[in-house]
Amino acid sequence: MDKKLQSLYQETILKHGHDPKNFGKPDRYDQFAEGFNRLCGDKVNIYCKYNFNLELEITFESVSCVICTASASLLTTELGGSSKETAIELIDTVLDGLHCSTLNQKPLSKQLTMLDGVKEFPSRIQCAALPWATTRKAIIESKTRLE
């Protein structure tokens, strides 16, 4: 494996890609969105649920590459317990960082900055961005039972 691939598939990416956190469809959820990447075939379903304090709990299902799965897993761990507003702010920051190749310059957790390796492979940026864009869609466009 060359150095570019080694940096892309760092320990965090492999860990979350092969043993994702919060994977599976919950029995109950308040919001849902489906995302599909026509270029590579990645498909992700995002499920958002709110607790009594209106904090997010996010789970996902996917048929996707390791980058998309790892990104979704990281998303669920980073956004868990957030308010809608905080979640949207973080999602927008990550999406901007991925699309502008500036993720490592953003005030993000060390785990999220690991996604910065995809900038070396422009065709894979969409793989990492898909769960984030789909979660944004679920939160903003879906009607909830709380409204």
N, C-alpha and C positions, 0 to 999 in steps of 0.2 A: 504494500500500500504506500503510495507516495505521500509526501509531507502535507499536501493540500487535503487529501482525504483523511489523514490522521487528525488534522485540526478540526475538520468538519465532524467527524465521528468521535468526538471526545467522550470521555467517560460518562459525563452527564447525559449526553445525547443517547448513547447506547443504553444506559441504565433506564432512562425514561422511555426509550423506544421499544425496548424488549420487555420491560416490566412496568407498564404505565400506571400511574396513579389515577384513581377516580374513573376507571374504565368501566363502562356498562350503563345500560338504561335503567334509571330508577323506577320504582313503582309509581311514584308521583313526581310531577314536575309542573312548574308554572309557565315556563317559556321553552320554546324549541325552535331550532333552525337547522337546516341541512345545507352543507356546502359541498361543492364538487369542483375539482380541478380538471377541466377538459384536456389539458395538455398531458397529464400523466395518469389520470384516472383516480386520484385520491378522492375519497368520499369521507366526510365527517358529519356526525350528528351531535349537536350540542344541546344539553338539557340543563336548564337553569331552574333552581328552586330557591325560595326565600324562607328563612326562618322567621321567628316572631320578632326579631330585631331588624327585619328587612335586609339581612346580610345574605349574600349569594352563596349558594352551594352549587358547584358546576360539575357535571359528569359528561362523559362523551363515549361514543362508539365510533369506530372508524375501520375502514378497509383502506389502508394507506401505507406509504413508505415509512421507514423508521424516522425520518425527519419530521414528517407531519404528525406522527403518533407522539414523538417526544415533545414537539411543540404544544400539542394539545394537553399532554400530561403536565408540562410545566405551567401552562395557562391555568389549569384547574387548581394547582397548588398555590400559585401566586394570587389568583383572584378570590380564592375561598375566604369567606368572611368579610368581603368588601361590600360597600354600598354600590348601587347602580352607578352613581356619579363617579366614584373612585375607580370602578372597573372600567368605565368608558375612557377615563383619562389615561389609565395604564395601557389599555388596548390601543388607543391612538398613538401613544408614545412608542409602543413596540412596532406597530405597523409603519410608522414614519421611519423608525430606525432600520427596519428591514428593507424598506423600499429605497431609502437614501444611503444605505450602507454606513449608517452612523450609530448602530445599536450599541457599540462599545463606548460611545460618548454620552449615552443617556444615563440618568440616575436610576439604574436598575439593579436588581439583585445579581450576584455573580452567576447564578444559574441561568438567568435570562440572557446575560451577555454572551453565554456560550452559543446562542443561536447566531451570533455575528459571523461565525464561520461560513454560513451559506453565501455570503457575499462573493466568495471565490467561485461560486457556481451559480451564476445568474438564473439558470433554469430551475434551480431548487428553491429560490426565494419564495415563490408561490406556495411551495410545499409547507414551508414554515409559517407563512402568513395565513393560510387557509383557516386554521382553527380560530385565530384571532378575529379575522373578518366575519366568520360565521357566528362567533359569540357576540360580536357587536350587533350583528343583524338580529340575533335572538333577543337581546336586551332592548334594542331600540324599536324594532319593527313588530315584534310579537306582542299581542295583547296578553295581559296577565289577569289572573283572578283577583289580584290585589287592587287593581285600579277601579 
